[in-house]
Amino acid sequence: MTTDVILPKEYALVLLRKLADDDAFRHLYEANPVNALRAIGVPADVLASLPPAHQTPIKLAPKNTFQEALYQLIDEVAGVCICHTPPQIRLSIGTSTRASGAGGTPFTTS
């Protein structure tokens, strides 16, 4: 059984802000999420705990989705975890840190 990686709040704030309003960063994240996380200073030990699938290109949800998530994180009603499968970011509402027990907002599109 795997658990999701909880992104420390200092990095989650930067990540959500950039995904909400920085087109160049959004492009970088869509091309390779791990490289984008590295670019905002996420520690190597956090990046090392991610599965290889997190280097696969993805399509992000609209900017307003990330803006809403940023407000929830600022208000401390949500946390950001980096889910192991599929590669996406999801809000962890409440105290649960497991994907199966956390409410989620998908930040990727199919």
N, C-alpha and C positions, 0 to 999 in steps of 0.2 A: 504494500500500500504506500502510495506517495502522498505527501502533503504539499501544499502550495508554498511558495517562497513569499514571505511577507516583506514588501519593500519598505525600508525605513522611511518614516514620514518626511524627513528632510529631502529625500530623493523623490518620493511620491509627489510632493508639492511641485517640484521642478518639472517632473515628467508630465503631470496633468496640465500644468500651465502651458508647456511647450506643445503638447498635443492639442490644446484648445486654440492656440493662436500663432504657431510658428510653422509655416508651410514647409520650409526647408527641413526642419526637424521631423515633421510628419513624414516627409518623403524618405528620410533616413530610416525612421522607425519601420515604415512599410517595407523597405528593402532588406533590413536586417535588424530586428529588435535588440539583439545583444549589442551590436555596435552602437546603436542609439543610446542604450543604457550606459554603456562605457563612456560615451561622449558627455554625459551629464554627471559623470563621476561616481557611478554606482560601484562599490568596492568589488574587487576581483573575486573575493570569497562568495559574494552573492551571485555574481555572474557564473562562477564555476558550478554552482548548485543547480543551474538550469539545464534541462535536457537539450541535446543538439537541435531538436526541432525548433527551438526559439531563434535559430538563425535563418529560418525559412521565411521568404517574403509573405506578407499578409496585406489585407486591405482594411484600413481603419474605418471606424464609424465616423459620422460627421463631427465637426469641431464642437458643436453645442453639447454633445454627449460628454465630452471631456470637461467642458466648462461646468456643467452640472455636477460632475463627479468631484471637481476641484472644490466647489462650494461645500459639498458634503464633507470632504476631507478637512477643510478649514474649520467647519462647524463641529468637527470631531464626532460625526455620526457614521463615519465609514473609514475603512482602511484599504490600502491597495495591496493586493497579492498578485504575484506573477504565476499564473496557473500553469501546471505542467502539461496538460493536454486539453484542448488544442492550444497552440501558442496565442495567448491573448492576455489582456489585463482585465481584472474583474474587481468590483468593489466587494469587500468583505464587511457586511453589515452586522453589527453586534460583536459578540466576543468570540465566535467560532472562527478558527483559522483553517478549517478544512473545506475544500471545495464543495463536498457533498452537504455540509451543514451551513454554508454561507449563502446569503442572498446574493444574487449576482446581477450585474449589468454588463451585457456583452459590449466590448469596445472594438470588436472586429465585425466585419460584414462578410457574408458568404459570397 
